[in-house]
Amino acid sequence: MNDIQERIAASFKAQGLMATLGAQLASVADGEVQIELSFSTQLSQQRGYVHAGAITSIVDTACGYAALTKAPAECDVVTAEFKINFVRPALGERFLAIGKVQTSGKLLTVCTGEVRALSGSDWKVIAIMQATIVNVPA
């Protein structure tokens, strides 16, 4: 494991919300981070779907950590803005949030994210995000 992977793993482990949701860091690569979430009735909304807040949280976090892979070593990151579109109900046994860097600069990184839901053997995109992440002094 390289320095950025270790740094992201330690930061992820320190996030109370990710622990509360039961999310797991699945993959860290240059410009891309993946986070997994298993279905739980504790995360559902009134129709039985996983709540939009839980789905948004994992893809926002994946985008943030993807941006961190491109940030200077002396920086941390915070989300400045995002937009999310839900294209299907959040139904499935497992969910995978994928954050990818589209462009990064000294201060801002723009990422795209998507969340896929696994039902049976099929993965389907359920949400798409665009996020602006800001480098901040660590």
N, C-alpha and C positions, 0 to 999 in steps of 0.2 A: 504494500500500500504506500502511495507517495504522500508527500506533505499535505497537498490540498485534499486528498481523500481522507486522511486522518483528521484534518481540521474540520471538514464538513461532518464527518461521523461524530466527532466530539460535540460540535455545535448542535447537531440534530438530537443527540442524546440529551442535551440540556434543555430542549424545548418541551415545556410542560404540555402544550396543546397537542403536539404529535404523540406524546405518551398517552394522554387522555383519550385520543381518538384510536389508539392502537396501531398507528401508522408505522411503517418500517422503511428505512432507507434501503432501496433495492439496488441502485447502481449510481456510480459517480464516474463520469468521464469528462474530458475537456469540452466544456460548453454544453453538457447535457447531464441532467440528474433525474433519476426515476424514484418514485415513492409509491409503495404498495399499501393498500388498505383493504382489510377483509370486511365483509358485510357484518353488521351487528344491529340488532333491533334498538340498541342504545343510541344509534346514530340516525335512526329513521325519523321521517316526518309522518304526518297523519295518514298518508296514503300508502305507507310502507316503503317508499323510496328512501335511499340514503339522503339525508338533508343536504340542501345546497351549500350550507355553511361548512359542512365537513368536506365536501368535494372541492369547494373553493379553497379551503385551507390547505389541502394537500397539493393542489396544483400551484397555488401562490408560493408555497414553500419550495416546490421543485424548481420553479422559475428563479426564485431568489438564490438557491444554492447553485443553479446552473450559472447565474451571473457571478457568483463568488469564485467560480473556477477561472474566470477571466479578470477578476479584480486584482489590483496591486496587493502584495503581501501585507502591507501596513493598513489595509482597509477591511472593513466589514461591509455588509450591504443591508439596505432596508427598501421596502417597496414604496414607491412614490405614487403609483397609479396602476390600476388594472381594469380590464373589461373582460367579462366572461359571458359566453353564450352556452346555454344548455340546449343541446340538440336532440336529446332523448332522455327519458326518465332514468334516474340513477338506480337501476335494478341489476343485480348480479351477485355473484358470490365473492368476487374480488374486484378491486379497482386499481388501475395503474395510472399514476400521474407522471407525465413526461414533460420536463421543462427544458427548452432549448434556447441558447443564445442566438439571436439573429444578427445583432451588431453590438459592439461594446466600445466605449470610449473612456476618457479619463474620469468622467463623472457619471455618465448614464449608460445603462445597458438595457437594450430592448430584447425581450424574450417572448417566445410563443410557448404555449403549453396546451396539452390536451390530456383528457382523462378518458381511459378506456375501461369498459366494464366487461367482465367475463361471465357469460351465462352458458353453461354446458361447455362446449369446446370453442365457442365463438367470442371473439373480442370485438366490441363495437364502441366507437367514439361516442361519448355522452356529453362532453363539454370541451369547449375551446376557449383559450385565454390569450390575451396579449397583455404584457406587463412591462412597466418601466421600473427599473431597479436603480437605486442610487448608491454609489460608493461613499462610505463615511469612514472617518478615522476610527480605527479599532480601539 
